[in-house]
Amino acid sequence: MDVGFIGLGNMGQAIVANLVKAGHTVRVWNRSPGPAQEAGRAGATVVSSAAAAFAGDAVFSMLADDDAVREAIVASGALAQASDGLVHINMATVSVALADEMARAHQAQGVAYLAAPVLGRPDVAAAGKLNILIGGNAKTLAHVQPLLDAIGQKTWHLGDVPSRANAVKLAVNFMLGAAIEATAEASALAGAHGLEPAAFIELITGTVFPGPVYEGYGDRIAKASYTPAAFSARLAHKDLRLALAAAGAAKVPMPLASVVHDALLETVAVGDGESDLAVLGRTALRRAGKKT
């Protein structure tokens, strides 16, 4: 298929590489030219604007936040210039409100739209093992399923309302943040009573909390290994803020989400926003007055 791709961070680069490997023609655009040139060396075609990517059978976008999506997709004129029959697959983790706004904007322009946030870090994306959360029309999904098969291990269709996929992604990221905050606080407690962090993480992941979240992030907490970031504390803070906004709009109390949000806000405020989410381990130690 002939596809465009907008937004070439670590996740976007990995996804583009897998689309190219699967034999698809991929045109890429990024606000800064360096990542686009890197994708070009991997077999993609670099184009000069977001509008030039909005052509062919489909276009993916993987952008950082609501403002970036509005700027690249709407304000740039890309959506208004979309090719006939194009499907836009928006993989950004955005607010529910923005997802609804985007669905209306696409409908007004007659462009098919799927919300498609993903579960997985850049290494998972590179392996083509993403879980893809889809909100949108089932027939539209079926049309682009070959593209999704090239980048993910499973597509989860969550219904015809695009923003539902974004709400679910925010719910998952809340759970991720809560798990890591709990691990960070528990590790600080055990450490204060003399147990080394690595021994504590080995204990919990080998007994009551096995699995990739506790093992992967727990290992980084134990080793105080916070860079490079696979998922930054800054982006996690953004997602918790959006989760609380979605909860407020639906009148769903989330007291634990408020705690995790504030822990992430504290982390960003002290200058650790670009560190990996596991840096919550350092935040917990700092609160306890321990050396970090």
C-alpha positions in Angstrom: 0.0 0.0 0.0 1.0 3.6 -0.5 1.2 5.3 2.9 2.4 8.5 4.6 3.8 8.9 8.1 4.0 12.0 10.2 6.0 12.2 13.4 9.3 10.3 13.6 10.3 10.0 17.2 11.6 6.7 18.5 8.2 5.0 18.0 7.6 6.5 14.6 11.0 5.4 13.3 10.5 1.8 14.4 7.0 1.7 12.9 8.2 3.2 9.6 11.0 0.6 9.3 8.5 -2.2 9.7 6.2 -0.8 7.1 9.1 -0.5 4.7 10.2 -4.1 5.5 6.7 -5.3 4.7 6.9 -3.9 1.2 4.8 -0.8 1.6 5.7 2.5 0.0 6.1 5.0 2.8 6.4 8.8 2.5 7.6 10.5 5.7 7.5 14.0 7.2 8.8 15.4 10.4 9.0 18.9 11.8 12.8 18.6 12.2 14.6 17.2 9.2 17.1 14.9 10.9 14.7 12.0 11.8 13.1 12.2 8.3 16.5 11.8 6.7 17.2 8.8 9.0 13.9 7.2 7.8 14.9 8.0 4.3 18.1 6.0 4.7 15.9 3.1 5.9 14.0 3.1 2.6 11.2 5.7 3.1 10.7 8.7 0.8 11.1 12.1 2.5 8.5 14.7 1.6 8.5 18.4 2.3 5.3 18.9 4.2 2.6 17.2 6.2 0.2 17.8 3.4 2.4 15.8 1.1 2.2 12.8 3.5 -1.6 13.1 3.4 -1.9 11.1 0.1 -2.2 7.6 -1.1 -4.1 4.8 0.7 -3.5 5.9 4.3 -1.5 8.2 6.5 -0.2 7.5 10.0 0.6 10.2 12.5 2.5 9.6 15.7 2.8 13.0 17.4 3.6 14.0 21.0 0.4 15.8 22.2 -2.8 17.7 21.3 -1.1 20.8 20.1 1.3 19.0 17.8 -1.7 17.0 16.3 -3.7 20.2 15.7 -0.7 22.0 14.1 0.5 19.2 11.9 -2.9 17.8 10.8 -5.3 20.8 10.8 -3.5 24.1 10.9 -1.0 23.0 8.2 -3.9 22.4 5.8 -2.9 18.7 5.5 -6.4 17.4 6.3 -8.1 19.8 3.9 -5.8 18.6 1.1 -6.1 14.9 1.8 -6.4 12.5 -1.2 -9.8 11.0 -2.0 -10.3 7.7 -0.2 -7.4 8.3 2.3 -7.6 6.8 5.8 -5.9 8.7 8.6 -4.6 6.5 11.4 -3.8 8.7 14.4 -1.5 6.8 16.8 -0.9 9.7 19.2 -1.9 9.5 22.8 -4.2 12.6 23.0 -7.0 13.8 25.1 -10.5 12.4 24.6 -11.7 16.0 23.8 -9.1 16.3 21.0 -10.0 12.9 19.7 -13.6 13.9 19.4 -12.6 17.2 17.8 -10.5 15.3 15.2 -13.3 12.9 14.4 -15.6 15.8 13.7 -12.9 17.6 11.6 -12.3 14.5 9.5 -16.0 13.9 9.0 -16.4 17.5 7.8 -13.7 16.9 5.2 -14.9 13.5 4.2 -11.8 11.7 5.4 -11.9 8.4 7.1 -10.4 8.5 10.6 -9.2 5.8 13.0 -7.8 6.5 16.5 -5.0 4.0 17.0 -2.9 4.5 20.1 -0.6 1.7 20.8 0.7 -0.3 23.8 4.5 -0.9 23.7 7.8 0.8 24.0 10.2 1.5 21.1 11.8 -1.9 21.4 8.4 -3.6 21.1 7.6 -1.4 18.1 10.9 -2.4 16.5 10.0 -6.0 16.9 6.6 -5.4 15.3 4.9 -6.6 18.4 2.7 -3.6 19.3 -0.8 -4.0 20.6 -2.9 -1.5 18.6 -6.1 0.0 20.2 -8.5 1.0 17.4 -11.6 3.2 17.6 -13.5 3.8 14.4 -15.5 2.2 11.6 -15.0 -1.6 11.2 -14.9 -1.5 7.4 -12.3 1.3 7.5 -10.2 -0.8 9.9 -10.5 -3.9 7.6 -9.2 -1.8 4.7 -6.0 -0.9 6.5 -5.5 -4.1 8.5 -2.6 -5.2 6.3 -0.7 -2.1 7.5 -1.5 -2.8 11.1 -0.4 -6.4 10.7 3.0 -5.2 9.6 3.6 -3.3 12.9 1.6 -5.1 15.6 0.9 -8.5 17.1 -2.8 -7.7 17.7 -5.4 -5.1 16.8 -8.0 -4.5 19.5 -11.1 -3.0 17.9 -12.9 -1.1 20.7 -15.9 0.1 18.7 -17.0 2.7 16.2 -16.3 5.8 18.4 -12.7 6.9 17.8 -12.1 8.6 21.2 -12.9 5.3 23.1 -9.5 4.0 22.0 -7.9 7.2 23.4 -9.8 6.8 26.7 -8.6 3.2 27.0 -5.0 4.2 26.3 -5.1 6.8 29.0 -6.6 4.3 31.4 -3.8 1.9 30.7 -1.1 4.6 31.1 -2.7 5.5 34.5 -2.3 1.9 35.5 1.3 1.9 34.3 2.1 5.0 36.3 0.4 3.6 39.4 2.4 0.4 39.2 5.7 2.2 38.9 4.9 4.7 41.6 4.0 1.7 43.9 7.2 -0.1 43.0 9.2 3.1 43.7 7.7 3.8 47.1 7.9 0.1 48.1 11.5 -0.1 47.0 12.3 3.1 49.1 10.6 1.6 52.1 12.5 -1.7 51.8 15.7 0.1 51.2 15.2 2.2 54.3 15.2 -1.0 56.3 18.3 -2.4 54.8 17.3 -4.4 51.7 19.1 -3.5 48.5 16.8 -2.4 45.7 17.9 -5.2 43.4 17.1 -7.8 46.0 13.7 -6.3 46.6 12.9 -6.2 42.8 14.0 -9.8 42.4 11.7 -10.8 45.3 8.6 -9.1 44.1 9.0 -10.0 40.4 9.7 -13.6 41.3 6.6 -13.9 43.5 3.5 -11.7 43.6 4.3 -9.3 40.8 5.8 -11.0 37.8 5.4 -9.5 34.3 7.1 -7.0 32.0 6.0 -3.8 33.8 7.4 -4.7 37.2 10.4 -6.5 35.8 11.4 -3.9 33.2 10.8 -0.8 35.2 11.8 -2.5 38.5 15.2 -3.3 37.0 15.7 0.3 36.0 14.7 1.5 39.5 17.0 -1.1 41.1 19.9 0.1 38.9 19.0 3.8 39.0 19.1 3.6 35.2 16.9 6.4 34.0 18.4 7.4 30.7 17.9 7.1 27.8 14.1 7.3 28.3 11.9 4.8 26.5 8.8 6.6 27.9 9.7 9.9 29.6 8.3 11.2 32.8 7.2 14.3 31.0 5.0 12.4 28.6 3.7 10.2 31.4 2.7 13.4 33.3 0.9 14.6 30.2 -1.0 11.3 30.0 -2.1 11.4 33.7 -3.3 15.0 33.2 -5.4 13.9 30.2 -6.7 10.8 32.1 -7.9 13.1 35.0 -9.5 15.4 32.4 -11.3 12.5 30.8 -12.4 11.3 34.3 -13.7 14.7 35.2 -15.7 15.0 32.0 -17.3 11.6 32.8 -17.7 12.2 36.5 -15.4 9.3 37.4 -13.5 9.8 40.6 -9.8 8.7 40.3 -8.1 9.5 43.6 -5.1 7.3 42.9 -4.6 9.0 39.5 -4.3 12.3 41.3 -1.5 10.9 43.5 0.4 9.5 40.5 -0.1 12.8 38.6 1.4 14.8 41.5 4.3 12.4 41.8 5.0 13.0 38.1 4.5 16.7 38.4 7.1 16.7 41.2 9.5 14.7 39.0 9.1 17.1 36.1 9.5 20.1 38.4 12.9 19.0 39.7 14.2 18.6 36.2 13.7 14.9 35.7 11.0 15.2 33.0 13.2 13.8 30.2 14.3 10.8 32.2 12.5 7.4 31.9 9.3 6.9 33.8 11.3 4.7 36.2 12.8 7.9 37.6 9.8 7.8 40.0 12.3 5.6 42.0 14.5 8.6 42.5 11.5 10.8 43.3 10.5 8.4 46.1 14.0 8.3 47.5 14.2 12.1 47.4 11.0 12.4 49.4 12.4 10.0 52.0 15.5 12.1 52.4 17.8 9.4 50.9 20.7 10.0 48.6 19.6 9.8 44.9 
